[in-house]
Amino acid sequence: MDKLLFNPIRLKIISSLINNSECDFNYLKKITESTQGNLSIQLKKLKEEKYIHIEKRFSNNYPKTSCSITEKGKIKFEEFFTNLITLKDNG
Amino acid sequence: MNSTEQQIEIINSVIKSTKENLKPLSVNFIFWGFLIIAMSLFNYAFPSLFQSAQYSGLLFWTVLPLIGMILTVYYNINIRKKTGYETYLSRVIKIIWGVFNLSWIYIIALSFTLKSFHPVPPILFLLSIIIIITGLIIKFKPITIGGVFLTIFTFYLNFNPGINLLLVNIVGVFLGLLVPGLSLFYSKSDNKSDG
């Protein structure tokens, strides 16, 4: 099993990004129910492993962070999900 | 619940929480339906205003839709900011309608240069195809049917060149945009479909 996705916050991030083409930082904060600092750390870890792509830009003079999943991230999530289903089926 | 089930539950709950909200799309349909019908009625009621200058009609049909385009783009950007995410479905719809907007500009530009070229039939045909695609993508039958109706209508237009294009606009847009838009706006289950 992929240790990176075993963390619930990182799994929530990837699950959200697999379903959307793009997610904002604040939305991910709401979905993961985590603090700003913790979310930043988890996003950084996923980015370092090239699971996600992070884009930072300015909108109305405010910094805005958007995240999207990479091809590697999609493959890793699919593998993780398949393993979960296999484990569940095998009891 | 063991760890595996907990992980599956996390994935399920996150995916369920990011469903597509189709209400903004219906607002776009209703807005354009009303705008084009109002413009057509105005043009139909006051034809003398559009015969006073060489390009007055063309300018009327270019400037107001351009303002409408800016307003709808601004509205859609605000909706995207509020929701905080963009589904693949809304991205596809955005691209399709973006292509339509570019095609519309191209057809209008062509009608400025070619005097014999009337922009209404190709725009209505293109619009009907885009409506059908949108209806099929979001799996909402009234929109698909509205698009099919508009396609048949524009096909019929080719064999009746003497028909009043303003009346064509009113009937075509009413059935192709306004009715499907209102139908989507008031559809059940909070206008949400799988993203």
Contacts between the chains, C-beta under 8 A, distances in Angstrom:
chain1	res1	chain2	res2	distance
A	6	B	7	7.6
A	8	B	6	8.0
A	8	B	7	8.0
A	8	B	10	5.8
A	11	B	7	6.4
A	11	B	10	5.3
A	11	B	11	6.9
A	12	B	10	6.0
A	12	B	14	5.2
A	15	B	10	6.7
A	15	B	11	4.6
A	15	B	14	3.9
A	15	B	15	6.0
A	16	B	14	5.1
A	16	B	15	8.0
A	16	B	18	6.1
A	16	B	85	7.3
A	18	B	15	7.8
A	19	B	14	7.4
A	19	B	15	5.1
A	19	B	18	4.9
A	19	B	87	6.9
A	19	B	88	7.9
A	19	B	195	6.2
A	20	B	18	5.7
A	20	B	85	4.6
A	20	B	86	6.0
A	20	B	87	5.2
A	20	B	88	7.0
A	20	B	195	7.4
A	21	B	86	5.2
A	21	B	87	6.8
A	21	B	88	5.1
A	21	B	91	4.5
A	22	B	85	6.5
A	22	B	86	4.6
A	22	B	91	7.8
A	23	B	84	6.7
A	23	B	85	4.4
A	23	B	86	7.9
A	24	B	81	8.0
A	24	B	84	4.3
A	24	B	85	6.6
A	26	B	84	5.6
A	27	B	83	7.4
A	27	B	84	2.9
A	27	B	85	5.1
A	30	B	84	7.4
A	31	B	14	6.1
A	31	B	17	6.5
A	31	B	18	7.9
A	59	B	81	7.5
A	81	B	11	6.7
A	84	B	4	5.6
A	84	B	7	5.5
A	84	B	8	5.6
A	84	B	11	7.9
A	85	B	8	7.6
A	87	B	4	4.7
A	88	B	4	5.1
A	88	B	5	6.6
A	88	B	8	6.6
